[in-house]
Amino acid sequence: MTDTLSDKLAIDFCGLHFSSPLVLLSGCVGFGEEYTRVAGFSNRDVGAICLKGTTGAARLGNPPHRVYETPAGMLNAIGLQNPGVDKVVDEILPTLDFDETRFIANVSGSTLEEYEAVTRRFDDSPIDAIEINISCPNVKEGGVAFGNDPDMSARVVETCRAVTDKPLITKLSPNQTDIAENARRCIEAGSDAFAVINTLMGMAIDIDSRTPVIGNNQGGLSGPAIKPIALLKVHQVAQVCRAHGIPIIGQGGVTTPEDALEFLIAGASAVGVGTALFYDPLICQRINRGILDYLDRHELASVSQLTDTLVLNGATAC
């Protein structure tokens, strides 16, 4: 698929040209170089890459175990291990080939001041866009409280918006009461786009020791197990975004072309791929081909024609 991506796959995302609707998700590809060592892999197969979550100072992350496989999914509690924003901007970004794909920074923090400082630092860099991580479920401070409280979510977005003109993508948590209301507040605060959803909080227990398997006790659940929840959340957020022309990166358990198509139909403009990369680094090539086959079968000229085309069955009840 590399170097032969069809124009049908191209989308406009916040004014940025993506050659494919696929986006590699933060935390799954390091700082953009991790999979380039795999034979046959190319960054050109995706529209954008979200870099690993970055904080002001370097973080060692959580104690082990930090990753655990579960039925149809994976728990992780890495704890935002990263070298700090100065090293990312000064040493890592210069090594990335911005001609291959778009690169999106992922800003994380424990305080409003840290979100502001990290965003300001990325604003003075070649990064294409900034994703605000207000919903990390595996750190003990900052992220969870911000992401689950609409007032705090809006304050983080407002704080970041004040120090950058780059596109701001707010990563929304599914671990909250009303994700659509949170999205509405973030739009008012200046968010240009959303990533829906982040992982769900989960736990696994070692029955012999009677202790949590994850060193942090709980972690973020990803993989196919969360896809039905993610689809519903994308649909709910799309109801708010539609009137404002706000695009969504739909994500959560994408492993096949059909999964990606579901997210597009539900309301996403782009589709995130994450956990599946761990067992199939070349999966994006297969998903791109599957999307193209679908477009050809349905005589559609562009993948963007699929976005938000879901036709509901009528009145729904709980």
Backbone torsions as a table, in degrees:
resi	resn	phi	psi	omega
1	MET	NA	-28.4	-177.1
2	THR	-54.9	135.8	178.1
3	ASP	69.7	2.2	-179.4
4	THR	-128.3	25.0	-179.9
5	LEU	-62.6	130.3	-179.9
6	SER	-70.9	146.9	175.6
7	ASP	-61.2	-20.9	179.2
8	LYS	-64.3	-23.6	-178.3
9	LEU	-86.0	-13.2	-175.0
10	ALA	-72.2	142.5	175.9
11	ILE	-134.6	160.4	170.0
12	ASP	-101.5	121.8	-179.1
13	PHE	-124.9	105.9	-178.3
14	CYS	55.4	38.1	179.5
15	GLY	82.9	-1.0	178.5
16	LEU	-99.4	138.5	177.5
17	HIS	-83.9	118.8	172.3
18	PHE	-105.5	127.6	-179.4
19	SER	-76.1	-14.7	176.4
20	SER	-145.8	153.0	176.4
21	PRO	-75.2	-4.1	-176.8
22	LEU	-82.6	137.8	179.5
23	VAL	-128.6	128.8	175.6
24	LEU	-81.6	129.6	-166.5
25	LEU	-85.4	151.4	-179.1
26	SER	-58.7	137.1	179.6
27	GLY	90.1	-10.2	-176.7
28	CYS	-105.1	-13.9	-176.7
29	VAL	-133.6	24.5	179.4
30	GLY	59.0	-132.3	177.5
31	PHE	-108.1	39.9	171.7
32	GLY	93.8	-5.2	-175.4
33	GLU	-112.4	-11.0	-166.8
34	GLU	-60.8	-41.3	-175.2
35	TYR	-95.2	-3.9	-179.7
36	THR	-66.5	-12.7	178.3
37	ARG	-86.0	-6.0	-178.8
38	VAL	-87.8	127.1	-179.7
39	ALA	-59.3	128.8	178.7
40	GLY	92.2	-13.1	179.6
41	PHE	-82.3	142.1	175.0
42	SER	-146.2	136.6	175.1
43	ASN	-63.0	-18.3	-178.8
44	ARG	-71.7	-10.8	-179.5
45	ASP	-80.1	-6.3	-178.2
46	VAL	-127.8	157.5	-179.4
47	GLY	-75.2	-31.9	-178.3
48	ALA	-160.1	160.9	177.1
49	ILE	-128.7	125.7	174.5
50	CYS	-89.3	122.0	-179.2
51	LEU	-73.9	166.1	-178.2
52	LYS	-61.6	148.7	178.9
53	GLY	-53.0	132.1	-173.9
54	THR	-125.0	134.0	178.7
55	THR	-114.1	178.2	-179.0
56	GLY	-64.8	-55.7	177.5
57	ALA	-101.5	162.6	177.4
58	ALA	-63.5	146.9	177.3
59	ARG	-128.8	139.1	177.8
60	LEU	-83.6	-18.8	-179.8
61	GLY	88.6	-171.2	-175.8
62	ASN	-83.6	162.7	175.0
63	PRO	-70.7	157.6	176.9
64	PRO	-72.6	163.6	-8.1
65	HIS	-71.1	145.5	-177.0
66	ARG	-115.5	-12.2	179.0
67	VAL	-137.7	139.0	179.5
68	TYR	-150.8	128.7	179.5
69	GLU	-77.7	135.9	177.9
70	THR	-124.5	167.5	177.3
71	PRO	-56.5	120.5	178.5
72	ALA	60.7	27.0	179.9
73	GLY	-173.8	-169.0	-178.3
74	MET	-149.3	136.0	171.0
75	LEU	-96.9	136.4	173.6
76	ASN	-138.1	144.6	175.4
77	ALA	-143.0	64.4	-178.4
78	ILE	-66.4	-37.6	177.5
79	GLY	83.4	30.9	175.7
80	LEU	59.0	39.3	173.5
81	GLN	-60.1	125.9	179.2
82	ASN	-165.4	161.9	-175.4
83	PRO	-84.8	0.4	-177.6
84	GLY	95.0	151.3	-170.1
85	VAL	-64.9	-34.6	-178.4
86	ASP	-63.2	-42.6	179.5
87	LYS	-68.1	-38.2	179.2
88	VAL	-62.0	-47.4	-177.3
89	VAL	-70.6	-43.8	-173.3
90	ASP	-80.8	-32.7	-171.9
91	GLU	-115.1	-32.4	-175.1
92	ILE	-91.3	-48.3	-177.9
93	LEU	-56.2	-39.4	179.6
94	PRO	-62.8	-16.8	-179.3
95	THR	-89.3	-9.3	-176.8
96	LEU	-86.0	144.5	179.3
97	ASP	-95.6	99.8	-176.5
98	PHE	-75.4	-3.9	173.4
99	ASP	-82.3	-17.8	-178.1
100	GLU	-78.8	-43.2	-174.4
101	THR	-162.6	177.7	173.8
102	ARG	-87.9	146.3	177.8
103	PHE	-120.3	131.2	-176.9
104	ILE	-116.6	125.5	176.3
105	ALA	-77.9	149.9	175.5
106	ASN	-116.1	112.0	-175.6
107	VAL	-96.2	125.5	177.3
108	SER	-126.9	158.7	-179.5
109	GLY	-169.0	165.4	177.6
110	SER	-103.6	-15.7	-179.7
111	THR	-138.9	162.0	175.2
112	LEU	-59.6	-37.7	-178.8
113	GLU	-64.3	-36.5	178.6
114	GLU	-70.1	-42.3	175.7
115	TYR	-57.3	-43.6	-179.2
116	GLU	-62.7	-47.1	-176.5
117	ALA	-64.7	-43.5	-178.3
118	VAL	-68.5	-41.1	177.9
119	THR	-62.8	-43.0	179.1
120	ARG	-60.6	-38.8	-179.4
121	ARG	-67.3	-41.1	178.1
122	PHE	-71.5	-27.9	178.0
123	ASP	-61.4	-34.6	178.4
124	ASP	-93.4	55.0	-179.0
125	SER	-153.9	169.4	179.9
126	PRO	-78.9	2.8	-177.8
127	ILE	-56.0	144.1	-174.1
128	ASP	-81.5	-35.0	-178.2
129	ALA	-156.0	168.7	-177.3
130	ILE	-128.2	124.6	174.4
131	GLU	-97.6	128.9	-180.0
132	ILE	-96.5	115.2	-179.3
133	ASN	-90.5	94.1	178.1
134	ILE	-104.6	15.6	-170.2
135	SER	-140.5	31.9	-179.3
136	CYS	-74.4	119.6	-174.1
137	PRO	-87.6	5.4	-173.8
138	ASN	-126.8	25.2	168.1
139	VAL	-120.7	150.0	-171.0
140	LYS	-85.3	-8.9	-179.4
141	GLU	-135.2	155.5	171.7
142	GLY	79.9	-87.4	-165.8
143	GLY	-50.1	-52.5	-174.6
144	VAL	-64.2	-46.0	-178.7
145	ALA	-62.1	-42.5	179.5
146	PHE	-62.8	-46.5	-171.9
147	GLY	-72.3	-25.8	-176.5
148	ASN	-96.0	-2.7	-179.5
149	ASP	-116.9	113.2	-177.7
150	PRO	-56.2	-37.0	179.2
151	ASP	-64.0	-45.7	-180.0
152	MET	-69.9	-37.3	177.1
153	SER	-57.7	-47.2	-179.4
154	ALA	-63.8	-36.9	-179.9
155	ARG	-66.9	-38.1	177.6
156	VAL	-64.9	-46.0	179.5
157	VAL	-61.0	-46.1	-180.0
158	GLU	-59.9	-41.2	179.7
159	THR	-63.6	-44.9	179.8
160	CYS	-70.0	-38.8	-179.5
161	ARG	-59.2	-33.6	-175.9
162	ALA	-69.5	-16.9	-174.1
163	VAL	-119.5	10.9	176.2
164	THR	-151.6	148.2	171.7
165	ASP	-102.8	-1.8	178.4
166	LYS	-70.1	154.5	177.2
167	PRO	-56.7	132.0	178.8
168	LEU	-105.6	124.0	178.7
169	ILE	-112.7	117.8	-179.2
170	THR	-94.1	125.3	-179.2
171	LYS	-90.0	113.7	-172.1
172	LEU	-93.1	142.4	178.6
173	SER	-86.8	139.6	172.5
174	PRO	-82.9	-8.0	-175.4
175	ASN	-90.2	53.4	-178.3
176	GLN	-146.0	166.8	-173.6
177	THR	-72.9	-44.7	-172.7
178	ASP	-139.6	92.2	-176.1
179	ILE	-67.1	-31.7	179.9
180	ALA	-67.4	-40.3	178.0
181	GLU	-65.9	-39.4	176.7
182	ASN	-61.1	-43.3	178.8
183	ALA	-61.1	-43.5	180.0
184	ARG	-59.2	-43.8	-179.9
185	ARG	-65.7	-37.9	179.9
186	CYS	-69.1	-34.8	175.7
187	ILE	-63.2	-44.6	178.9
188	GLU	-61.8	-31.3	-178.8
189	ALA	-82.2	-10.7	174.8
190	GLY	119.1	12.2	178.1
191	SER	-69.9	135.8	179.7
192	ASP	-91.7	-19.9	-175.5
193	ALA	-163.2	171.7	177.9
194	PHE	-132.3	151.2	166.7
195	ALA	-112.2	120.0	-172.6
196	VAL	-133.1	112.5	11.0
197	ILE	-124.8	169.9	165.4
198	ASN	-82.2	179.6	-178.0
199	THR	-67.4	158.1	173.1
200	LEU	-90.8	148.0	178.3
201	MET	-73.3	135.3	-179.2
202	GLY	-150.3	175.0	-177.6
203	MET	-146.5	151.4	169.9
204	ALA	-131.7	144.4	-174.0
205	ILE	-123.1	133.6	171.9
206	ASP	-82.6	111.7	-172.8
207	ILE	-73.1	-19.7	178.3
208	ASP	-77.3	-45.1	178.7
209	SER	-88.4	-14.5	-177.5
210	ARG	57.6	39.2	177.6
211	THR	-129.3	157.2	175.7
212	PRO	-62.3	141.0	178.0
213	VAL	-66.4	-40.6	-179.1
214	ILE	-76.1	131.0	-178.6
215	GLY	-59.5	-28.8	179.1
216	ASN	-85.9	4.3	-177.6
217	ASN	77.1	-43.4	178.5
218	GLN	-133.2	161.9	179.8
219	GLY	-153.8	-177.7	-179.4
220	GLY	-91.4	127.4	178.6
221	LEU	-90.6	127.3	177.5
222	SER	-129.4	179.1	178.3
223	GLY	99.4	-178.6	-174.3
224	PRO	-54.9	-26.7	-178.7
225	ALA	-58.2	-28.1	-174.6
226	ILE	-99.5	-0.4	-174.0
227	LYS	-59.7	-45.3	179.6
228	PRO	-59.8	-35.9	177.2
229	ILE	-67.8	-44.5	-178.9
230	ALA	-61.4	-41.5	179.0
231	LEU	-60.6	-44.2	179.2
232	LEU	-63.7	-42.2	-179.7
233	LYS	-65.0	-39.3	176.2
234	VAL	-61.2	-45.1	178.3
235	HIS	-60.0	-42.6	-179.3
236	GLN	-66.9	-43.1	179.3
237	VAL	-68.0	-34.6	179.6
238	ALA	-60.6	-30.5	178.8
239	GLN	-63.0	-33.2	179.4
240	VAL	-81.3	-38.0	-173.4
241	CYS	-75.3	-26.2	-170.3
242	ARG	-55.0	-47.8	-175.7
243	ALA	-69.5	-19.8	-176.2
244	HIS	-102.9	-4.5	-177.3
245	GLY	66.4	31.4	-177.7
246	ILE	-90.5	121.9	-179.2
247	PRO	-81.8	158.5	-178.1
248	ILE	-126.6	136.9	165.4
249	ILE	-94.0	109.8	179.3
250	GLY	-86.7	132.8	-174.0
251	GLN	-154.0	151.0	179.4
252	GLY	135.7	91.3	174.4
253	GLY	83.8	22.7	-179.9
254	VAL	-77.1	119.4	178.8
255	THR	-133.0	-7.7	-176.8
256	THR	-140.0	163.9	173.4
257	PRO	-58.4	-36.4	-179.4
258	GLU	-63.8	-37.9	176.1
259	ASP	-59.6	-48.1	-179.4
260	ALA	-60.7	-41.8	179.7
261	LEU	-63.2	-38.4	177.6
262	GLU	-60.0	-43.6	-179.3
263	PHE	-65.0	-40.4	177.9
264	LEU	-62.0	-47.1	-179.0
265	ILE	-63.4	-36.0	-178.7
266	ALA	-68.5	-19.8	178.6
267	GLY	138.8	-0.8	-179.8
268	ALA	-83.1	145.5	172.9
269	SER	-92.9	-28.1	177.2
270	ALA	-133.8	164.3	-175.1
271	VAL	-131.3	127.0	179.8
272	GLY	-87.5	141.0	176.2
273	VAL	-123.4	127.8	-176.2
274	GLY	-136.2	-85.9	-174.1
275	THR	-55.3	-35.1	-178.4
276	ALA	-60.4	-25.9	180.0
277	LEU	-63.0	-26.2	-175.8
278	PHE	-66.3	-28.9	179.0
279	TYR	-112.3	-10.1	176.7
280	ASP	-146.0	84.0	-177.4
281	PRO	-60.9	-19.4	-178.3
282	LEU	-100.3	17.1	-173.9
283	ILE	-63.3	-28.9	-177.2
284	CYS	-65.9	-32.5	176.6
285	GLN	-62.5	-42.5	-180.0
286	ARG	-67.8	-39.2	179.8
287	ILE	-67.7	-42.2	176.8
288	ASN	-57.5	-45.6	-179.9
289	ARG	-63.1	-40.7	180.0
290	GLY	-65.3	-39.1	177.3
291	ILE	-64.9	-42.6	178.5
292	LEU	-62.0	-42.8	177.9
293	ASP	-58.9	-42.1	179.6
294	TYR	-63.7	-45.1	179.5
295	LEU	-60.1	-41.7	179.5
296	ASP	-65.7	-43.1	-178.7
297	ARG	-63.7	-34.0	-176.9
298	HIS	-99.7	9.0	176.0
299	GLU	53.8	47.5	177.3
300	LEU	-103.3	138.1	-175.7
301	ALA	-85.7	-19.2	-176.2
302	SER	-151.1	146.4	178.0
303	VAL	-64.0	-27.1	-179.5
304	SER	-65.0	-19.3	177.8
305	GLN	-69.4	-15.2	179.5
306	LEU	-84.6	-24.5	-172.0
307	THR	-60.1	128.0	174.3
308	ASP	61.1	43.3	179.6
309	THR	-107.1	15.1	-179.4
310	LEU	-64.2	130.5	176.1
311	VAL	-109.4	111.6	-177.5
312	LEU	-73.2	158.4	-177.3
313	ASN	-80.3	-3.2	-177.3
314	GLY	125.7	-158.7	-178.4
315	ALA	-60.3	136.0	180.0
316	THR	-115.8	152.9	177.3
317	ALA	-134.0	159.9	-179.7
318	CYS	-68.6	NA	NA
